[in-house]
Amino acid sequence: MSDVKKLCRSSKNKKIFGVCGGFAEYFDVDVTIMRIIFLILFFAGSLGLWAYLICALVMPADK
C-alpha cells in the first residue's frame, strides 16, 4: 500500500483550528513558518484571514 499524504487540519500543532499545523505537516516545514505566512497574508489585505477561514471549514480534521 502506498503512503499517500493527505492535507488535513492538525490535532497536534493546533492553536485555533489546526490549519497552519496541517499545512506544515503536509509540506514538511516548521509550523511557525506557516503561521508567519498567514500573518503576512492577513496584513496584506486580509487574504490570510479569508484563506484560513475557508481552509478551516473545508479541510478535514486529522484522525
mmCIF file of the N, C-alpha and C atoms, coordinates in Angstrom:
data_MODEL
# 
_entry.id   MODEL 
# 
loop_
_atom_site.group_PDB 
_atom_site.id 
_atom_site.type_symbol 
_atom_site.label_atom_id 
_atom_site.label_alt_id 
_atom_site.label_comp_id 
_atom_site.label_asym_id 
_atom_site.label_entity_id 
_atom_site.label_seq_id 
_atom_site.pdbx_PDB_ins_code 
_atom_site.Cartn_x 
_atom_site.Cartn_y 
_atom_site.Cartn_z 
_atom_site.occupancy 
_atom_site.B_iso_or_equiv 
_atom_site.pdbx_formal_charge 
_atom_site.auth_seq_id 
_atom_site.auth_comp_id 
_atom_site.auth_asym_id 
_atom_site.auth_atom_id 
_atom_site.pdbx_PDB_model_num 
ATOM 1   N N  . MET A 1 1  ? 0.837   -1.171 0.000  1.00 0.00 ? 1  MET A N  1 
ATOM 2   C CA . MET A 1 1  ? 0.000   0.000  0.000  1.00 0.00 ? 1  MET A CA 1 
ATOM 3   C C  . MET A 1 1  ? 0.881   1.233  0.000  1.00 0.00 ? 1  MET A C  1 
ATOM 4   N N  . SER A 1 2  ? 0.563   2.213  -0.831 1.00 0.00 ? 2  SER A N  1 
ATOM 5   C CA . SER A 1 2  ? 1.380   3.420  -0.931 1.00 0.00 ? 2  SER A CA 1 
ATOM 6   C C  . SER A 1 2  ? 1.052   4.381  0.208  1.00 0.00 ? 2  SER A C  1 
ATOM 7   N N  . ASP A 1 3  ? 2.076   5.131  0.600  1.00 0.00 ? 3  ASP A N  1 
ATOM 8   C CA . ASP A 1 3  ? 1.931   6.096  1.692  1.00 0.00 ? 3  ASP A CA 1 
ATOM 9   C C  . ASP A 1 3  ? 1.607   7.462  1.086  1.00 0.00 ? 3  ASP A C  1 
ATOM 10  N N  . VAL A 1 4  ? 0.329   7.761  0.921  1.00 0.00 ? 4  VAL A N  1 
ATOM 11  C CA . VAL A 1 4  ? -0.128  8.996  0.304  1.00 0.00 ? 4  VAL A CA 1 
ATOM 12  C C  . VAL A 1 4  ? -0.389  10.027 1.391  1.00 0.00 ? 4  VAL A C  1 
ATOM 13  N N  . LYS A 1 5  ? 0.210   11.232 1.207  1.00 0.00 ? 5  LYS A N  1 
ATOM 14  C CA . LYS A 1 5  ? -0.032  12.306 2.163  1.00 0.00 ? 5  LYS A CA 1 
ATOM 15  C C  . LYS A 1 5  ? -1.364  12.970 1.842  1.00 0.00 ? 5  LYS A C  1 
ATOM 16  N N  . LYS A 1 6  ? -2.122  13.287 2.887  1.00 0.00 ? 6  LYS A N  1 
ATOM 17  C CA . LYS A 1 6  ? -3.377  13.994 2.717  1.00 0.00 ? 6  LYS A CA 1 
ATOM 18  C C  . LYS A 1 6  ? -3.306  15.308 3.482  1.00 0.00 ? 6  LYS A C  1 
ATOM 19  N N  . LEU A 1 7  ? -3.868  16.337 2.895  1.00 0.00 ? 7  LEU A N  1 
ATOM 20  C CA . LEU A 1 7  ? -3.915  17.639 3.546  1.00 0.00 ? 7  LEU A CA 1 
ATOM 21  C C  . LEU A 1 7  ? -5.115  17.668 4.479  1.00 0.00 ? 7  LEU A C  1 
ATOM 22  N N  . CYS A 1 8  ? -4.843  17.792 5.772  1.00 0.00 ? 8  CYS A N  1 
ATOM 23  C CA . CYS A 1 8  ? -5.914  17.857 6.758  1.00 0.00 ? 8  CYS A CA 1 
ATOM 24  C C  . CYS A 1 8  ? -5.451  18.709 7.936  1.00 0.00 ? 8  CYS A C  1 
ATOM 25  N N  . ARG A 1 9  ? -6.420  19.195 8.706  1.00 0.00 ? 9  ARG A N  1 
ATOM 26  C CA . ARG A 1 9  ? -6.102  20.011 9.881  1.00 0.00 ? 9  ARG A CA 1 
ATOM 27  C C  . ARG A 1 9  ? -5.383  19.157 10.911 1.00 0.00 ? 9  ARG A C  1 
ATOM 28  N N  . SER A 1 10 ? -4.413  19.761 11.576 1.00 0.00 ? 10 SER A N  1 
ATOM 29  C CA . SER A 1 10 ? -3.615  19.032 12.549 1.00 0.00 ? 10 SER A CA 1 
ATOM 30  C C  . SER A 1 10 ? -4.286  19.036 13.921 1.00 0.00 ? 10 SER A C  1 
ATOM 31  N N  . SER A 1 11 ? -4.155  17.941 14.625 1.00 0.00 ? 11 SER A N  1 
ATOM 32  C CA . SER A 1 11 ? -4.640  17.893 16.009 1.00 0.00 ? 11 SER A CA 1 
ATOM 33  C C  . SER A 1 11 ? -3.483  18.038 16.984 1.00 0.00 ? 11 SER A C  1 
ATOM 34  N N  . LYS A 1 12 ? -2.234  17.927 16.475 1.00 0.00 ? 12 LYS A N  1 
ATOM 35  C CA . LYS A 1 12 ? -1.049  18.075 17.328 1.00 0.00 ? 12 LYS A CA 1 
ATOM 36  C C  . LYS A 1 12 ? -0.550  19.507 17.359 1.00 0.00 ? 12 LYS A C  1 
ATOM 37  N N  . ASN A 1 13 ? -0.408  20.150 16.198 1.00 0.00 ? 13 ASN A N  1 
ATOM 38  C CA . ASN A 1 13 ? 0.069   21.529 16.089 1.00 0.00 ? 13 ASN A CA 1 
ATOM 39  C C  . ASN A 1 13 ? -1.119  22.453 15.917 1.00 0.00 ? 13 ASN A C  1 
ATOM 40  N N  . LYS A 1 14 ? -1.860  22.647 16.962 1.00 0.00 ? 14 LYS A N  1 
ATOM 41  C CA . LYS A 1 14 ? -3.126  23.355 16.875 1.00 0.00 ? 14 LYS A CA 1 
ATOM 42  C C  . LYS A 1 14 ? -3.131  24.543 17.817 1.00 0.00 ? 14 LYS A C  1 
ATOM 43  N N  . LYS A 1 15 ? -3.440  25.725 17.284 1.00 0.00 ? 15 LYS A N  1 
ATOM 44  C CA . LYS A 1 15 ? -3.660  26.910 18.112 1.00 0.00 ? 15 LYS A CA 1 
ATOM 45  C C  . LYS A 1 15 ? -5.141  27.281 18.079 1.00 0.00 ? 15 LYS A C  1 
ATOM 46  N N  . ILE A 1 16 ? -5.702  27.377 16.892 1.00 0.00 ? 16 ILE A N  1 
ATOM 47  C CA . ILE A 1 16 ? -7.131  27.699 16.762 1.00 0.00 ? 16 ILE A CA 1 
ATOM 48  C C  . ILE A 1 16 ? -7.853  26.516 16.128 1.00 0.00 ? 16 ILE A C  1 
ATOM 49  N N  . PHE A 1 17 ? -7.655  26.318 14.825 1.00 0.00 ? 17 PHE A N  1 
ATOM 50  C CA . PHE A 1 17 ? -8.310  25.205 14.135 1.00 0.00 ? 17 PHE A CA 1 
ATOM 51  C C  . PHE A 1 17 ? -7.326  24.148 13.644 1.00 0.00 ? 17 PHE A C  1 
ATOM 52  N N  . GLY A 1 18 ? -6.037  24.443 13.659 1.00 0.00 ? 18 GLY A N  1 
ATOM 53  C CA . GLY A 1 18 ? -5.036  23.491 13.205 1.00 0.00 ? 18 GLY A CA 1 
ATOM 54  C C  . GLY A 1 18 ? -4.719  23.571 11.728 1.00 0.00 ? 18 GLY A C  1 
ATOM 55  N N  . VAL A 1 19 ? -5.126  24.654 11.071 1.00 0.00 ? 19 VAL A N  1 
ATOM 56  C CA . VAL A 1 19 ? -4.898  24.796 9.635  1.00 0.00 ? 19 VAL A CA 1 
ATOM 57  C C  . VAL A 1 19 ? -3.409  24.962 9.340  1.00 0.00 ? 19 VAL A C  1 
ATOM 58  N N  . CYS A 1 20 ? -2.746  25.857 10.046 1.00 0.00 ? 20 CYS A N  1 
ATOM 59  C CA . CYS A 1 20 ? -1.307  26.076 9.810  1.00 0.00 ? 20 CYS A CA 1 
ATOM 60  C C  . CYS A 1 20 ? -0.510  24.815 10.130 1.00 0.00 ? 20 CYS A C  1 
ATOM 61  N N  . GLY A 1 21 ? -0.898  24.114 11.176 1.00 0.00 ? 21 GLY A N  1 
ATOM 62  C CA . GLY A 1 21 ? -0.235  22.856 11.514 1.00 0.00 ? 21 GLY A CA 1 
ATOM 63  C C  . GLY A 1 21 ? -0.435  21.804 10.440 1.00 0.00 ? 21 GLY A C  1 
ATOM 64  N N  . GLY A 1 22 ? -1.605  21.771 9.847  1.00 0.00 ? 22 GLY A N  1 
ATOM 65  C CA . GLY A 1 22 ? -1.877  20.827 8.766  1.00 0.00 ? 22 GLY A CA 1 
ATOM 66  C C  . GLY A 1 22 ? -1.044  21.113 7.528  1.00 0.00 ? 22 GLY A C  1 
ATOM 67  N N  . PHE A 1 23 ? -0.952  22.397 7.157  1.00 0.00 ? 23 PHE A N  1 
ATOM 68  C CA . PHE A 1 23 ? -0.109  22.767 6.029  1.00 0.00 ? 23 PHE A CA 1 
ATOM 69  C C  . PHE A 1 23 ? 1.356   22.470 6.318  1.00 0.00 ? 23 PHE A C  1 
ATOM 70  N N  . ALA A 1 24 ? 1.798   22.735 7.543  1.00 0.00 ? 24 ALA A N  1 
ATOM 71  C CA . ALA A 1 24 ? 3.195   22.482 7.913  1.00 0.00 ? 24 ALA A CA 1 
ATOM 72  C C  . ALA A 1 24 ? 3.520   20.992 7.845  1.00 0.00 ? 24 ALA A C  1 
ATOM 73  N N  . GLU A 1 25 ? 2.630   20.149 8.303  1.00 0.00 ? 25 GLU A N  1 
ATOM 74  C CA . GLU A 1 25 ? 2.860   18.710 8.234  1.00 0.00 ? 25 GLU A CA 1 
ATOM 75  C C  . GLU A 1 25 ? 2.845   18.219 6.787  1.00 0.00 ? 25 GLU A C  1 
ATOM 76  N N  . TYR A 1 26 ? 1.966   18.774 5.964  1.00 0.00 ? 26 TYR A N  1 
ATOM 77  C CA . TYR A 1 26 ? 1.860   18.347 4.578  1.00 0.00 ? 26 TYR A CA 1 
ATOM 78  C C  . TYR A 1 26 ? 3.109   18.722 3.777  1.00 0.00 ? 26 TYR A C  1 
ATOM 79  N N  . PHE A 1 27 ? 3.586   19.967 3.964  1.00 0.00 ? 27 PHE A N  1 
ATOM 80  C CA . PHE A 1 27 ? 4.754   20.442 3.224  1.00 0.00 ? 27 PHE A CA 1 
ATOM 81  C C  . PHE A 1 27 ? 6.059   20.180 3.959  1.00 0.00 ? 27 PHE A C  1 
ATOM 82  N N  . ASP A 1 28 ? 6.004   19.552 5.124  1.00 0.00 ? 28 ASP A N  1 
ATOM 83  C CA . ASP A 1 28 ? 7.170   19.179 5.918  1.00 0.00 ? 28 ASP A CA 1 
ATOM 84  C C  . ASP A 1 28 ? 8.062   20.385 6.233  1.00 0.00 ? 28 ASP A C  1 
ATOM 85  N N  . VAL A 1 29 ? 7.430   21.445 6.764  1.00 0.00 ? 29 VAL A N  1 
ATOM 86  C CA . VAL A 1 29 ? 8.138   22.638 7.220  1.00 0.00 ? 29 VAL A CA 1 
ATOM 87  C C  . VAL A 1 29 ? 7.724   22.918 8.658  1.00 0.00 ? 29 VAL A C  1 
ATOM 88  N N  . ASP A 1 30 ? 8.419   23.862 9.278  1.00 0.00 ? 30 ASP A N  1 
ATOM 89  C CA . ASP A 1 30 ? 8.096   24.236 10.649 1.00 0.00 ? 30 ASP A CA 1 
ATOM 90  C C  . ASP A 1 30 ? 6.759   24.978 10.683 1.00 0.00 ? 30 ASP A C  1 
ATOM 91  N N  . VAL A 1 31 ? 5.959   24.719 11.683 1.00 0.00 ? 31 VAL A N  1 
ATOM 92  C CA . VAL A 1 31 ? 4.633   25.330 11.786 1.00 0.00 ? 31 VAL A CA 1 
ATOM 93  C C  . VAL A 1 31 ? 4.733   26.839 11.978 1.00 0.00 ? 31 VAL A C  1 
ATOM 94  N N  . THR A 1 32 ? 5.810   27.316 12.566 1.00 0.00 ? 32 THR A N  1 
ATOM 95  C CA . THR A 1 32 ? 5.987   28.752 12.761 1.00 0.00 ? 32 THR A CA 1 
ATOM 96  C C  . THR A 1 32 ? 6.090   29.472 11.424 1.00 0.00 ? 32 THR A C  1 
ATOM 97  N N  . ILE A 1 33 ? 6.735   28.863 10.465 1.00 0.00 ? 33 ILE A N  1 
ATOM 98  C CA . ILE A 1 33 ? 6.847   29.465 9.132  1.00 0.00 ? 33 ILE A CA 1 
ATOM 99  C C  . ILE A 1 33 ? 5.472   29.608 8.500  1.00 0.00 ? 33 ILE A C  1 
ATOM 100 N N  . MET A 1 34 ? 4.640   28.601 8.639  1.00 0.00 ? 34 MET A N  1 
ATOM 101 C CA . MET A 1 34 ? 3.285   28.681 8.077  1.00 0.00 ? 34 MET A CA 1 
ATOM 102 C C  . MET A 1 34 ? 2.460   29.767 8.778  1.00 0.00 ? 34 MET A C  1 
ATOM 103 N N  . ARG A 1 35 ? 2.621   29.892 10.073 1.00 0.00 ? 35 ARG A N  1 
ATOM 104 C CA . ARG A 1 35 ? 1.888   30.940 10.800 1.00 0.00 ? 35 ARG A CA 1 
ATOM 105 C C  . ARG A 1 35 ? 2.342   32.328 10.370 1.00 0.00 ? 35 ARG A C  1 
ATOM 106 N N  . ILE A 1 36 ? 3.636   32.492 10.131 1.00 0.00 ? 36 ILE A N  1 
ATOM 107 C CA . ILE A 1 36 ? 4.152   33.779 9.662  1.00 0.00 ? 36 ILE A CA 1 
ATOM 108 C C  . ILE A 1 36 ? 3.614   34.091 8.267  1.00 0.00 ? 36 ILE A C  1 
ATOM 109 N N  . ILE A 1 37 ? 3.538   33.090 7.400  1.00 0.00 ? 37 ILE A N  1 
ATOM 110 C CA . ILE A 1 37 ? 2.993   33.302 6.055  1.00 0.00 ? 37 ILE A CA 1 
ATOM 111 C C  . ILE A 1 37 ? 1.539   33.748 6.132  1.00 0.00 ? 37 ILE A C  1 
ATOM 112 N N  . PHE A 1 38 ? 0.744   33.109 6.988  1.00 0.00 ? 38 PHE A N  1 
ATOM 113 C CA . PHE A 1 38 ? -0.660  33.507 7.122  1.00 0.00 ? 38 PHE A CA 1 
ATOM 114 C C  . PHE A 1 38 ? -0.774  34.905 7.721  1.00 0.00 ? 38 PHE A C  1 
ATOM 115 N N  . LEU A 1 39 ? 0.110   35.278 8.638  1.00 0.00 ? 39 LEU A N  1 
ATOM 116 C CA . LEU A 1 39 ? 0.095   36.631 9.200  1.00 0.00 ? 39 LEU A CA 1 
ATOM 117 C C  . LEU A 1 39 ? 0.460   37.675 8.154  1.00 0.00 ? 39 LEU A C  1 
ATOM 118 N N  . ILE A 1 40 ? 1.451   37.388 7.330  1.00 0.00 ? 40 ILE A N  1 
ATOM 119 C CA . ILE A 1 40 ? 1.824   38.322 6.260  1.00 0.00 ? 40 ILE A CA 1 
ATOM 120 C C  . ILE A 1 40 ? 0.661   38.496 5.289  1.00 0.00 ? 40 ILE A C  1 
ATOM 121 N N  . LEU A 1 41 ? 0.009   37.395 4.934  1.00 0.00 ? 41 LEU A N  1 
ATOM 122 C CA . LEU A 1 41 ? -1.155  37.484 4.047  1.00 0.00 ? 41 LEU A CA 1 
ATOM 123 C C  . LEU A 1 41 ? -2.308  38.225 4.703  1.00 0.00 ? 41 LEU A C  1 
ATOM 124 N N  . PHE A 1 42 ? -2.447  38.089 6.011  1.00 0.00 ? 42 PHE A N  1 
ATOM 125 C CA . PHE A 1 42 ? -3.504  38.798 6.727  1.00 0.00 ? 42 PHE A CA 1 
ATOM 126 C C  . PHE A 1 42 ? -3.287  40.305 6.657  1.00 0.00 ? 42 PHE A C  1 
ATOM 127 N N  . PHE A 1 43 ? -2.065  40.749 6.887  1.00 0.00 ? 43 PHE A N  1 
ATOM 128 C CA . PHE A 1 43 ? -1.787  42.180 6.866  1.00 0.00 ? 43 PHE A CA 1 
ATOM 129 C C  . PHE A 1 43 ? -1.694  42.742 5.456  1.00 0.00 ? 43 PHE A C  1 
ATOM 130 N N  . ALA A 1 44 ? -1.634  41.888 4.458  1.00 0.00 ? 44 ALA A N  1 
ATOM 131 C CA . ALA A 1 44 ? -1.606  42.321 3.062  1.00 0.00 ? 44 ALA A CA 1 
ATOM 132 C C  . ALA A 1 44 ? -3.002  42.222 2.454  1.00 0.00 ? 44 ALA A C  1 
ATOM 133 N N  . GLY A 1 45 ? -3.964  42.845 3.070  1.00 0.00 ? 45 GLY A N  1 
ATOM 134 C CA . GLY A 1 45 ? -5.304  42.894 2.500  1.00 0.00 ? 45 GLY A CA 1 
ATOM 135 C C  . GLY A 1 45 ? -6.256  41.848 3.029  1.00 0.00 ? 45 GLY A C  1 
ATOM 136 N N  . SER A 1 46 ? -5.984  41.274 4.163  1.00 0.00 ? 46 SER A N  1 
ATOM 137 C CA . SER A 1 46 ? -6.817  40.284 4.864  1.00 0.00 ? 46 SER A CA 1 
ATOM 138 C C  . SER A 1 46 ? -7.027  38.988 4.077  1.00 0.00 ? 46 SER A C  1 
ATOM 139 N N  . LEU A 1 47 ? -6.178  38.737 3.099  1.00 0.00 ? 47 LEU A N  1 
ATOM 140 C CA . LEU A 1 47 ? -6.272  37.484 2.347  1.00 0.00 ? 47 LEU A CA 1 
ATOM 141 C C  . LEU A 1 47 ? -6.014  36.285 3.250  1.00 0.00 ? 47 LEU A C  1 
ATOM 142 N N  . GLY A 1 48 ? -5.089  36.427 4.195  1.00 0.00 ? 48 GLY A N  1 
ATOM 143 C CA . GLY A 1 48 ? -4.759  35.337 5.109  1.00 0.00 ? 48 GLY A CA 1 
ATOM 144 C C  . GLY A 1 48 ? -5.939  34.936 5.977  1.00 0.00 ? 48 GLY A C  1 
ATOM 145 N N  . LEU A 1 49 ? -6.714  35.922 6.413  1.00 0.00 ? 49 LEU A N  1 
ATOM 146 C CA . LEU A 1 49 ? -7.881  35.621 7.247  1.00 0.00 ? 49 LEU A CA 1 
ATOM 147 C C  . LEU A 1 49 ? -8.902  34.802 6.476  1.00 0.00 ? 49 LEU A C  1 
ATOM 148 N N  . TRP A 1 50 ? -9.199  35.253 5.257  1.00 0.00 ? 50 TRP A N  1 
ATOM 149 C CA . TRP A 1 50 ? -10.190 34.530 4.454  1.00 0.00 ? 50 TRP A CA 1 
ATOM 150 C C  . TRP A 1 50 ? -9.707  33.151 4.065  1.00 0.00 ? 50 TRP A C  1 
ATOM 151 N N  . ALA A 1 51 ? -8.427  33.045 3.709  1.00 0.00 ? 51 ALA A N  1 
ATOM 152 C CA . ALA A 1 51 ? -7.866  31.742 3.350  1.00 0.00 ? 51 ALA A CA 1 
ATOM 153 C C  . ALA A 1 51 ? -7.902  30.800 4.544  1.00 0.00 ? 51 ALA A C  1 
ATOM 154 N N  . TYR A 1 52 ? -7.566  31.309 5.728  1.00 0.00 ? 52 TYR A N  1 
ATOM 155 C CA . TYR A 1 52 ? -7.576  30.485 6.938  1.00 0.00 ? 52 TYR A CA 1 
ATOM 156 C C  . TYR A 1 52 ? -8.988  30.008 7.259  1.00 0.00 ? 52 TYR A C  1 
ATOM 157 N N  . LEU A 1 53 ? -9.956  30.903 7.188  1.00 0.00 ? 53 LEU A N  1 
ATOM 158 C CA . LEU A 1 53 ? -11.343 30.529 7.499  1.00 0.00 ? 53 LEU A CA 1 
ATOM 159 C C  . LEU A 1 53 ? -11.893 29.518 6.501  1.00 0.00 ? 53 LEU A C  1 
ATOM 160 N N  . ILE A 1 54 ? -11.610 29.705 5.228  1.00 0.00 ? 54 ILE A N  1 
ATOM 161 C CA . ILE A 1 54 ? -12.082 28.757 4.222  1.00 0.00 ? 54 ILE A CA 1 
ATOM 162 C C  . ILE A 1 54 ? -11.429 27.390 4.433  1.00 0.00 ? 54 ILE A C  1 
ATOM 163 N N  . CYS A 1 55 ? -10.127 27.383 4.712  1.00 0.00 ? 55 CYS A N  1 
ATOM 164 C CA . CYS A 1 55 ? -9.432  26.116 4.963  1.00 0.00 ? 55 CYS A CA 1 
ATOM 165 C C  . CYS A 1 55 ? -9.959  25.438 6.226  1.00 0.00 ? 55 CYS A C  1 
ATOM 166 N N  . ALA A 1 56 ? -10.286 26.226 7.248  1.00 0.00 ? 56 ALA A N  1 
ATOM 167 C CA . ALA A 1 56 ? -10.813 25.653 8.483  1.00 0.00 ? 56 ALA A CA 1 
ATOM 168 C C  . ALA A 1 56 ? -12.158 24.971 8.239  1.00 0.00 ? 56 ALA A C  1 
ATOM 169 N N  . LEU A 1 57 ? -12.928 25.496 7.306  1.00 0.00 ? 57 LEU A N  1 
ATOM 170 C CA . LEU A 1 57 ? -14.235 24.894 7.007  1.00 0.00 ? 57 LEU A CA 1 
ATOM 171 C C  . LEU A 1 57 ? -14.124 23.717 6.049  1.00 0.00 ? 57 LEU A C  1 
ATOM 172 N N  . VAL A 1 58 ? -13.184 23.766 5.104  1.00 0.00 ? 58 VAL A N  1 
ATOM 173 C CA . VAL A 1 58 ? -13.113 22.767 4.044  1.00 0.00 ? 58 VAL A CA 1 
ATOM 174 C C  . VAL A 1 58 ? -12.217 21.586 4.381  1.00 0.00 ? 58 VAL A C  1 
ATOM 175 N N  . MET A 1 59 ? -11.100 21.852 5.049  1.00 0.00 ? 59 MET A N  1 
ATOM 176 C CA . MET A 1 59 ? -10.128 20.779 5.323  1.00 0.00 ? 59 MET A CA 1 
ATOM 177 C C  . MET A 1 59 ? -10.686 19.808 6.357  1.00 0.00 ? 59 MET A C  1 
ATOM 178 N N  . PRO A 1 60 ? -10.532 18.514 6.123  1.00 0.00 ? 60 PRO A N  1 
ATOM 179 C CA . PRO A 1 60 ? -10.987 17.537 7.117  1.00 0.00 ? 60 PRO A CA 1 
ATOM 180 C C  . PRO A 1 60 ? -10.053 17.520 8.330  1.00 0.00 ? 60 PRO A C  1 
ATOM 181 N N  . ALA A 1 61 ? -10.563 17.086 9.454  1.00 0.00 ? 61 ALA A N  1 
ATOM 182 C CA . ALA A 1 61 ? -9.771  17.010 10.676 1.00 0.00 ? 61 ALA A CA 1 
ATOM 183 C C  . ALA A 1 61 ? -8.860  15.788 10.639 1.00 0.00 ? 61 ALA A C  1 
ATOM 184 N N  . ASP A 1 62 ? -7.722  15.902 11.310 1.00 0.00 ? 62 ASP A N  1 
ATOM 185 C CA . ASP A 1 62 ? -6.768  14.804 11.424 1.00 0.00 ? 62 ASP A CA 1 
ATOM 186 C C  . ASP A 1 62 ? -7.381  13.699 12.270 1.00 0.00 ? 62 ASP A C  1 
ATOM 187 N N  . LYS A 1 63 ? -7.088  12.450 11.925 1.00 0.00 ? 63 LYS A N  1 
ATOM 188 C CA . LYS A 1 63 ? -7.675  11.337 12.681 1.00 0.00 ? 63 LYS A CA 1 
ATOM 189 C C  . LYS A 1 63 ? -6.741  10.830 13.709 1.00 0.00 ? 63 LYS A C  1 
# 
